[in-house]
Amino acid sequence: MLRNIAKVTSGGAVAATVGGYFYVREAMGDDALQRMIKFERVGVPATIDYKWEEAKCEKLPKVLPSIFPPVSEAEETRRFEVLHQKWAKPLFDVYMELGGFYYKSGQKIASNMSGVIPKTYIDMYQPFLNDIPERTPEDIRSVVEGQLGRKREEVFSSWEEKPIGCASIGQVHRATLKSTGQRVVVKVQNLDAERTFKGDVFALNSLIELAMPQFAPAFDEIQKQFATEFDYRGEMKNAIEIRDNLKRGGFSDVIVPEVYPELCTEKIMVMEEICPSIPLHHALEEQAEKLAKQKGMSKKEFIDQEKERLEEEIKRLAKEGKVMESVSSKDYDRYIKFQSLKRGGEKITKGLYNWTLGWVLPNFDLSEDSVVVPINAAKLVDDLLEVHGHEVLIDGCFNADPHPGNILYKDGKLALIDYGQVKRIDDEARLNVAKMIVLVDAAIKVDPRTNPDVDPEVHARAKKSVANFAREIGMESEKMLDDTFYQMCVVYFGRMDATFLYPQNVLQWTDSMQEKDPLGNIDKIDYLVMLHTSSMMLRGLGEMLQQFKNLAVSWGPLARRALKEKGMLEGVEGEISSWEKEKES
C-alpha cells in the first residue's frame, strides 16, 4: 500500500499522468481529455488522502511505531469518517456533472456493493439509482422519431414528457401504444453516453490501477460488459431470454416485463409497464419513514440510529465469532399477519368512532396508518438470490447488474428490469461454478471460523480440495498459494460477513490478499467477475436489510441439481466425504 502512495506522490506518477493525458487527447479528443482532467482534480487528491490515512492507521504503526503509534478501531473509524465527510460531496458532484460511465459507478456505490460502502457515500449517492438529471423533451423526441423513422404520435397515443426514471445511459417515459391502447414504458438512450464512454473508462481505470491494482482486472471486465449496453436490441434479446427462462423455471412470483421487438431499435426500447409498482429502494424508504414517524423521529434520525445500533451489534458479535441472527421469512410472515390484523382492527375501531362519537367530536383520519406492516425482507433477499442462482447455475444466462434501482416492488412480488448487462456462460463454466459452490458450502462447515472444534486435518484437506479446484478452473496468483485460492473462494462463493472476515472488511481483505499473493491473469475465469459483482451486490443489499447470507448455502440446492443433471454430483460428494475418511484411515 505504501508503494502505491509513493507512486501517487512521485515524479513517476506525474510522468504517467502526463502520458495518459497525451494518449487520451490523441486517441479520444479534447473533450475526453477535459473530462479526465476534471475528474482527476477531485479523484487523485481524494485517493491520496484515503491511502495516506490508511497507511497511518494500519501499515506505519507496524514499521514505525515510535512515530506512528497504534490506532484503535474506534479512532480509525473516526478518522475515516472525517474523510468521508470531506470527499463524498465533491466526488458526487463531479460524478453527477460528468455523467456517462460515472453514473454507472455511482450506482455501484449507492447499491452498497459488497456491503462495505460507508453510509455517508450510500446516502449521498442514492440519486444515481433512479434520479439522474433528465434530458430535454426536444432531445427525447428527436431520438425517438429518428429511431422509429416517423412522428412519435403515429406510434403512441399518449406520452408523458416527465421521465419516470433516469439511469446511466438513458431515461424512461410512460406512453400508450396507439395500435392497442397498451400502457408501455419507453427507454430512450442518451446519445452522448457512448461518445464519452472510452475516455471516462480510461480515467477511472488509471486511478484504480494506481490506488487499487487488485481491482484493475475486474474493472476491465466490467467496462467490457458495460460497452454492450449501447445497442438496445441486445438488451431486448436479453430480456426475452431471461423472461422465458424464469417462466420455464416456475418463478410465478417474479415479473420480467414483456418487450415489443417490432418497436425496439438501437437507441429505444419499448416494454410493458409494471403498474402499480415502486422501485425497491423507494419502498424501503417509505417503510423507514413510517417507522420513524411512530417513534417521533425524522427518517434520517431513525435510519442513523438503526445503522449505529446495528454496526455496534455486528462488531460486538464479530469479536465473539458470532453472526447476527437474521429474521426468517416465516417469522416475518407471522409478524406481517399480526400487524395486518392489528391494522384492520384499528381501522374498524376508528371507523366506528367516526360514525358515533365522531359526529360531535374530532374524527380520526382513516387515510393514515399508525400500524406499519413491513416488507418481508427475508423472502425478498431469498427470492433475489434464488432467481440469480437459477440464472447462473441452471440457465447459464444471468443479469450482471441487479442493483436496487433495477428491482421493482409490486403487491409483494418482485419485478426485475434492465437487462443491458447480461452475461452468458457455457456449460463448462456453469458446472465449474456449481462444483465450487458445493465444495465451498462443505468447506465452510469445517472452517475454524465457523466451527472452532473442527479437526485441523479435516480443515486442511478441505482447504486443499478447494484450492486445487480453483487452479483447475484457471485461477492464478503470483505465488499460487493454497491459502490465497481458498480464502478467495470462501468469500466470493460463500461468506463475506463481518464475523468471517473480522477484523477486516471486504475492501481491507482484498488489500491484504493483494499484498500477500497478488491475483494473476483472469482470462480463463473472466466470467467470474460479473458473477461475483452481481452476487456481492445482492448480498450487500441483504446486509442492509439485516439478512446475512452465505451464498454457498443459498445456491447449494441449485448447484447440486445442476451437477446431478450431468451425473457429476456423486463424484463431488465423494471428494467431500474423503476429507473425513482420510482421517479415519
C-alpha positions in Angstrom: 0.0 0.0 0.0 2.8 2.4 0.8 4.3 1.8 -2.6 1.0 2.9 -4.1 1.1 6.2 -2.2 4.7 6.7 -3.3 3.5 6.3 -6.9 0.9 8.9 -6.5 3.3 11.4 -5.0 6.4 10.6 -7.1 7.7 12.1 -10.3 7.0 8.7 -11.9 3.3 9.1 -11.3 3.3 12.6 -12.7 5.0 11.3 -15.8 2.4 8.5 -16.1 -0.4 11.1 -15.7 1.0 13.3 -18.4 1.5 10.3 -20.7 -2.1 9.4 -20.0 -3.3 12.9 -20.9 -1.4 12.8 -24.1 -2.8 9.4 -25.1 -6.4 10.5 -24.3 -6.1 13.7 -26.3 -4.6 11.9 -29.3 -6.9 8.8 -29.3 -10.2 10.3 -27.9 -10.0 14.0 -28.5 -10.0 17.2 -26.4 -13.5 16.6 -24.8 -12.3 13.3 -23.3 -9.1 14.9 -22.1 -11.1 17.8 -20.4 -13.4 15.2 -18.7 -10.5 13.2 -17.5 -8.8 16.3 -16.0 -12.0 17.4 -14.3 -12.4 14.0 -12.7 -8.8 13.7 -11.6 -8.8 17.1 -10.0 -11.0 15.6 -7.4 -10.3 11.8 -7.7 -6.5 12.0 -7.2 -6.4 14.2 -4.1 -9.2 12.1 -2.6 -7.3 8.9 -3.2 -4.1 10.3 -1.7 -6.0 11.4 1.4 -7.5 7.9 1.9 -4.4 6.0 1.2 -2.3 8.1 3.5 -4.8 7.8 6.3 -4.9 4.0 5.7 -1.1 3.8 6.0 -1.1 5.9 9.2 -3.7 3.7 10.8 -2.8 0.2 9.5 0.7 0.0 8.0 3.0 2.5 9.5 2.3 1.6 13.2 3.8 -1.8 12.4 7.1 -0.5 10.9 7.5 2.9 12.7 5.6 2.6 16.0 7.6 5.4 17.6 6.4 7.9 15.0 3.0 6.4 14.2 1.6 4.8 17.4 -1.1 2.1 17.1 -4.6 3.4 16.4 -7.7 1.9 18.0 -10.5 0.7 15.8 -12.8 3.5 17.1 -10.2 6.1 16.3 -9.6 4.7 12.8 -13.3 4.8 12.2 -13.5 8.4 13.3 -10.6 9.4 11.1 -12.1 7.8 8.0 -15.5 9.4 8.8 -13.8 12.8 8.6 -12.5 11.9 5.1 -16.0 10.6 4.1 -17.5 13.9 5.1 -14.7 15.7 3.2 -14.8 13.8 -0.1 -18.3 12.3 -0.6 -19.9 15.5 -1.8 -17.1 16.7 -4.1 -16.9 13.2 -5.7 -20.7 13.1 -6.0 -20.7 16.4 -7.7 -18.1 15.5 -10.3 -19.7 12.1 -11.0 -23.1 13.8 -11.5 -21.6 16.6 -13.7 -19.7 14.2 -16.0 -22.4 11.6 -16.3 -21.9 8.6 -18.7 -19.9 5.8 -17.1 -19.6 7.9 -13.8 -23.4 7.4 -13.4 -22.9 3.6 -13.5 -20.1 3.9 -11.0 -22.3 6.0 -8.8 -25.0 3.2 -9.0 -22.5 0.7 -7.7 -21.7 2.9 -4.7 -25.3 3.7 -3.9 -26.1 -0.1 -4.1 -23.6 -0.8 -1.3 -22.0 -3.5 -3.4 -20.1 -5.9 -1.1 -21.8 -4.4 1.9 -18.8 -2.1 2.9 -19.6 1.2 1.3 -19.6 3.9 4.0 -23.1 5.2 4.9 -22.1 8.7 4.1 -21.5 7.7 0.5 -24.5 5.4 0.3 -26.9 8.2 1.3 -25.2 10.8 -0.8 -25.2 8.6 -4.0 -28.9 7.4 -3.9 -29.9 9.7 -6.8 -27.7 7.6 -9.1 -30.2 4.8 -8.7 -33.1 6.5 -10.4 -32.8 10.3 -10.2 -30.1 11.3 -12.6 -30.7 14.7 -14.3 -33.2 14.3 -17.2 -32.7 15.4 -20.8 -35.0 17.9 -22.6 -38.2 16.8 -24.2 -36.9 18.1 -27.5 -33.8 15.8 -27.3 -36.0 12.8 -26.4 -38.4 13.4 -29.3 -35.5 13.8 -31.7 -34.1 10.4 -30.7 -37.5 8.6 -30.7 -38.5 9.9 -34.1 -35.1 9.4 -35.6 -35.1 5.8 -34.5 -38.7 5.0 -35.5 -38.5 6.9 -38.8 -41.8 8.6 -38.2 -43.6 11.0 -35.9 -44.0 9.9 -32.3 -47.7 10.5 -32.4 -48.1 7.8 -35.2 -46.9 5.2 -32.7 -48.0 6.5 -29.3 -51.4 8.0 -28.5 -50.1 9.4 -25.3 -46.6 10.3 -24.0 -45.5 11.6 -20.6 -42.8 14.2 -21.0 -41.7 13.8 -17.4 -39.5 10.6 -17.2 -40.3 8.1 -14.5 -36.6 7.3 -14.1 -33.2 8.4 -15.4 -30.3 6.0 -15.3 -26.7 5.7 -16.5 -27.2 5.8 -20.3 -30.9 6.5 -20.8 -34.2 7.6 -19.3 -37.7 6.0 -19.3 -41.0 7.5 -20.2 -44.6 6.3 -19.9 -46.6 6.1 -23.1 -49.7 4.3 -24.6 -49.5 2.4 -27.8 -51.8 3.8 -30.5 -52.4 0.4 -32.1 -53.6 -1.5 -29.0 -54.1 1.1 -26.1 -51.5 -0.9 -24.1 -49.6 1.1 -21.4 -45.9 0.8 -22.0 -42.6 2.4 -21.0 -40.1 3.6 -23.5 -36.4 3.6 -22.7 -34.5 6.3 -24.7 -30.7 6.4 -24.8 -28.6 9.5 -24.2 -26.6 9.8 -27.4 -23.7 11.4 -25.5 -23.2 8.3 -23.3 -21.4 6.2 -25.9 -19.3 9.2 -27.1 -17.9 9.8 -23.7 -17.6 6.2 -22.6 -14.0 5.4 -23.6 -12.4 8.5 -22.1 -14.4 8.0 -18.8 -13.3 4.4 -18.5 -9.7 5.3 -19.1 -9.8 8.0 -16.4 -11.3 5.7 -13.8 -9.1 2.8 -14.8 -6.0 4.9 -14.4 -6.9 5.8 -10.8 -7.8 2.2 -10.0 -4.5 0.8 -11.3 -2.7 3.4 -9.2 -4.6 3.0 -5.9 -6.3 -0.4 -6.0 -4.5 -2.6 -8.6 -6.2 -5.7 -7.3 -9.5 -4.4 -8.8 -8.0 -3.5 -12.2 -8.7 -6.8 -14.0 -12.2 -6.9 -12.6 -12.8 -3.3 -13.7 -11.6 -4.1 -17.2 -14.2 -6.9 -17.5 -16.9 -4.6 -16.1 -16.3 -1.9 -18.6 -16.3 -4.5 -21.4 -19.7 -5.7 -20.2 -21.0 -2.1 -19.9 -19.9 -1.4 -23.5 -22.6 -3.9 -24.7 -25.4 -1.7 -23.3 -25.3 0.9 -26.1 -27.4 -1.2 -28.5 -30.9 -1.8 -27.0 -31.6 -4.6 -29.5 -29.2 -6.7 -27.5 -31.0 -5.8 -24.2 -34.3 -6.7 -25.9 -32.9 -10.2 -26.7 -31.6 -10.5 -23.2 -34.9 -9.6 -21.6 -36.8 -12.1 -23.7 -34.4 -14.9 -22.9 -34.4 -14.2 -19.2 -38.2 -13.9 -19.1 -38.6 -17.2 -20.9 -36.0 -18.9 -18.7 -37.7 -17.8 -15.4 -41.1 -18.7 -16.7 -39.8 -22.2 -17.5 -38.2 -22.3 -14.1 -41.5 -21.8 -12.4 -40.9 -18.3 -10.9 -44.5 -17.2 -10.9 -43.9 -14.5 -8.2 -41.2 -12.8 -10.3 -42.1 -10.4 -13.1 -39.9 -9.6 -16.1 -41.6 -7.1 -18.4 -42.7 -8.2 -21.9 -40.9 -6.3 -24.7 -42.2 -5.2 -28.1 -39.5 -6.3 -30.6 -41.1 -4.5 -33.6 -40.6 -1.2 -31.8 -37.1 -1.8 -30.3 -34.1 -0.2 -32.1 -30.5 0.6 -31.3 -31.4 3.6 -29.2 -35.0 3.0 -27.9 -36.7 0.0 -26.3 -40.4 -0.4 -25.7 -41.8 -2.8 -23.0 -44.9 -3.3 -20.9 -45.4 -1.1 -17.8 -45.3 -2.9 -14.5 -48.2 -1.0 -12.8 -48.7 -0.2 -10.0 -45.1 -0.7 -8.8 -42.4 1.2 -6.9 -38.6 0.9 -7.0 -37.5 -1.3 -4.1 -35.3 1.4 -2.6 -38.3 3.8 -2.6 -40.5 1.1 -0.9 -37.8 0.6 1.8 -37.6 4.4 2.3 -41.3 4.7 2.7 -41.2 1.9 5.3 -38.4 3.7 7.2 -40.5 6.9 7.1 -43.5 5.2 8.7 -41.3 3.6 11.4 -39.6 6.9 12.1 -43.0 8.6 12.5 -44.1 6.0 15.0 -41.0 6.9 17.1 -41.4 10.7 16.7 -38.2 10.9 14.7 -37.3 12.1 11.2 -36.4 9.4 8.7 -32.8 10.4 8.8 -32.6 10.2 12.6 -34.3 6.8 12.6 -32.0 5.4 9.9 -28.9 6.8 11.5 -29.9 5.4 14.9 -30.6 2.0 13.5 -27.4 2.0 11.4 -25.3 2.8 14.5 -27.1 0.2 16.6 -26.6 -2.5 14.0 -22.9 -1.7 13.4 -22.1 -1.8 17.1 -24.0 -5.1 17.5 -22.3 -6.6 14.4 -18.9 -5.6 15.7 -19.6 -7.0 19.2 -20.8 -10.3 17.8 -17.9 -10.5 15.3 -15.4 -10.2 18.1 -17.1 -13.2 19.7 -17.1 -15.1 16.4 -20.8 -14.9 16.1 -23.1 -13.7 13.2 -26.2 -11.5 13.9 -29.3 -13.7 13.6 -31.4 -12.8 10.6 -35.2 -12.9 10.9 -36.6 -15.7 8.8 -39.2 -15.5 6.1 -41.6 -17.5 8.3 -41.1 -15.2 11.3 -41.7 -12.2 9.0 -44.9 -13.7 7.7 -46.2 -14.3 11.2 -45.4 -10.7 12.2 -46.9 -9.3 9.0 -50.1 -11.3 9.6 -50.3 -10.0 13.2 -49.7 -6.4 12.1 -52.3 -6.7 9.3 -54.9 -7.9 11.7 -53.9 -5.1 14.1 -54.2 -2.5 11.3 -57.6 -3.9 10.3 -58.9 -3.9 13.8 -57.7 -0.3 14.4 -59.4 0.9 11.2 -62.6 -0.7 12.2 -62.5 0.8 15.7 -61.7 4.3 14.3 -64.4 3.9 11.7 -67.0 3.1 14.3 -65.8 6.0 16.4 -66.2 8.4 13.5 -69.7 7.2 12.9 -70.7 7.6 16.5 -68.8 9.9 18.8 -67.2 11.4 15.7 -70.5 13.3 14.9 -69.7 15.6 17.8 -66.0 15.1 18.5 -63.0 15.3 16.2 -62.6 12.5 13.7 -59.7 10.1 13.1 -58.0 10.4 9.7 -58.5 6.9 8.2 -56.1 7.5 5.4 -53.2 7.5 7.9 -51.8 4.1 9.2 -50.4 4.1 12.7 -49.6 0.4 12.3 -46.7 -0.5 10.0 -46.9 -3.7 8.0 -43.3 -4.4 7.0 -42.0 -5.8 3.7 -40.8 -9.4 4.2 -37.1 -8.6 3.8 -36.1 -12.3 4.3 -38.3 -13.5 1.5 -37.2 -10.6 -0.7 -33.5 -11.4 -0.3 -34.1 -15.2 -0.5 -36.1 -14.8 -3.7 -33.5 -12.5 -5.3 -30.7 -14.9 -4.6 -32.7 -17.9 -5.8 -33.6 -16.1 -9.1 -30.0 -15.1 -9.6 -28.7 -18.6 -8.7 -31.1 -20.2 -11.2 -30.0 -17.8 -13.9 -26.3 -18.7 -13.2 -26.4 -22.4 -12.4 -29.4 -23.7 -14.4 -29.8 -21.3 -17.3 -26.2 -20.1 -17.8 -27.6 -16.6 -18.6 -27.8 -14.0 -15.8 -28.3 -10.3 -15.1 -25.0 -8.9 -14.1 -26.4 -5.6 -12.7 -29.2 -6.3 -10.1 -28.8 -3.0 -8.2 -31.9 -1.8 -6.2 -32.9 0.7 -8.9 -33.5 -2.3 -11.2 -35.8 -4.1 -8.7 -39.4 -3.0 -8.5 -41.9 -4.0 -5.8 -45.5 -4.8 -6.9 -48.0 -6.2 -4.4 -45.5 -8.4 -2.6 -43.9 -9.5 -5.9 -40.6 -8.6 -7.4 -40.4 -7.1 -10.9 -36.9 -7.2 -12.3 -35.9 -4.7 -15.0 -33.0 -3.5 -17.1 -31.1 -6.3 -18.9 -28.4 -4.3 -20.5 -25.7 -6.2 -18.7 -26.4 -9.9 -19.2 -23.6 -12.5 -19.0 -23.8 -15.9 -20.7 -21.6 -18.8 -19.7 -21.2 -22.2 -21.3 -21.9 -25.5 -19.7 -18.3 -26.0 -18.6 -18.2 -22.7 -16.7 -21.7 -23.2 -15.3 -20.7 -26.6 -13.9 -17.4 -25.3 -12.6 -19.4 -22.7 -10.6 -21.8 -25.4 -9.3 -18.9 -27.6 -8.2 -17.2 -24.7 -6.4 -20.4 -23.8 -4.6 -20.8 -27.3 -3.3 -17.1 -27.6 -2.2 -17.2 -24.2 -0.5 -20.5 -25.0 1.3 -18.9 -28.1 2.8 -15.5 -26.4 3.4 -17.0 -23.5 5.4 -18.7 -26.1 7.7 -15.2 -27.4 8.6 -13.5 -24.0 8.8 -12.3 -23.0 12.3 -14.0 -19.6 11.9 -17.3 -21.5 11.7 -16.5 -24.5 13.8 -13.7 -23.9 16.4 -13.7 -27.6 17.4 -13.0 -28.9 13.9 -10.2 -31.3 13.3 -7.3 -29.3 11.8 -6.5 -32.2 9.4 -10.1 -32.2 8.0 -9.9 -28.4 7.5 -6.6 -28.8 5.8 -7.9 -31.3 3.3 -11.0 -29.2 2.6 -8.8 -26.2 2.0 -6.5 -28.2 -0.3 -9.6 -29.5 -2.2 -11.0 -26.0 -2.8 -7.5 -24.6 -3.8 -6.8 -27.5 -6.2 -10.2 -27.0 -8.0 -9.6 -23.2 -8.2 -6.3 -23.9 -10.0 -8.1 -26.5 -12.2 -10.6 -23.9 -13.5 -7.9 -21.3 -14.2 -7.4 -19.1 -11.2 -3.9 -17.7 -10.9 -1.9 -15.7 -8.4 1.7 -14.7 -8.2 2.7 -17.4 -5.6 -0.1 -19.8 -6.4 -0.7 -20.4 -2.6 -3.4 -22.7 -1.3 -4.4 -20.1 1.2 -4.9 -17.5 -1.4 -7.2 -19.6 -3.5 -9.1 -20.9 -0.5 -9.7 -17.5 1.0 -10.8 -16.0 -2.3 -13.3 -18.9 -2.9 -14.9 -19.0 0.5 -15.5 -15.2 0.4 -16.6 -14.9 -3.2 -18.7 -18.1 -3.3 -19.7 -18.2 0.4 -19.4 -15.7 3.3 -18.4 -12.1 3.3 -19.9 -11.1 6.6 -18.1 -9.2 9.3 -17.6 -12.3 11.5 -16.0 -14.3 8.8 -13.6 -11.5 7.8 -13.0 -9.9 11.3 -11.3 -7.6 12.0 -11.2 -6.6 8.3 -14.0 -5.6 5.9 -14.1 -6.8 2.3 -12.0 -3.9 0.9 -9.3 -4.3 3.6 -9.4 -8.0 3.0 -8.8 -7.6 -0.8 -5.9 -5.2 0.1 -4.3 -7.8 2.3 -4.8 -10.6 -0.2 -3.1 -8.4 -2.9 -0.1 -7.8 -0.7 0.4 -11.4 0.3 -0.2 -13.0 -3.1 -1.3 -10.7 -6.0 -4.0 -12.0 -8.3 -2.8 -13.2 -11.7 -4.3 -13.4 -15.2 -8.1 -13.9 -15.2 -8.6 -14.6 -18.9 -9.8 -18.2 -18.2 -12.2 -17.1 -15.5 -13.3 -13.6 -16.7 -16.9 -14.7 -16.4 -16.5 -14.8 -12.6 -16.0 -11.1 -12.4 -19.6 -10.3 -13.3 -20.9 -13.2 -11.3 -19.1 -12.0 -8.2 -20.0 -8.4 -8.8 -23.7 -9.2 -9.0 -23.8 -11.7 -6.2 -22.0 -9.4 -3.8 -24.4 -6.6 -4.8 -27.3 -8.8 -3.7 -25.5 -9.9 -0.5 -24.8 -6.2 0.2 -28.5 -5.5 -0.2 -29.1 -8.4 2.2 -26.8 -6.9 4.8 -28.6 -3.5 4.5 -31.8 -5.4 5.3 -30.2 -7.4 8.2 -30.2 -10.6 6.1 -26.7 -12.0 6.3 -26.4 -14.7 3.6 -23.9 -17.4 2.8 -24.0 -17.7 -1.0 -23.0 -21.3 -0.9 -26.0 -22.1 1.3 -28.4 -20.0 -0.8 -27.2 -21.6 -4.1 -26.3 -25.0 -2.8 -29.6 -26.8 -3.8 -29.4 -25.3 -7.3 -25.7 -26.3 -7.6 -26.4 -29.9 -6.6 -29.3 -30.0 -9.1 -27.0 -28.8 -11.9 -24.3 -31.4 -11.1 -26.9 -34.2 -10.6 -28.4 -33.5 -14.1 -24.9 -34.1 -15.6 -24.1 -37.1 -13.4 -21.3 -35.2 -11.5 -22.8 -34.8 -8.1 -21.8 -38.2 -6.7 -18.1 -37.6 -7.6 -18.1 -34.2 -5.8 -19.8 -35.6 -2.7 -17.3 -38.4 -2.7 -14.5 -35.9 -2.7 -16.0 -34.1 0.2 -16.5 -37.4 2.1 -12.8 -38.2 1.7 -11.9 -35.3 3.9 -13.2 -37.3 6.9 -12.4 -40.7 5.6 -8.7 -40.0 5.2 -8.7 -39.0 8.9 -10.3 -42.3 9.8 -7.9 -44.4 7.8 
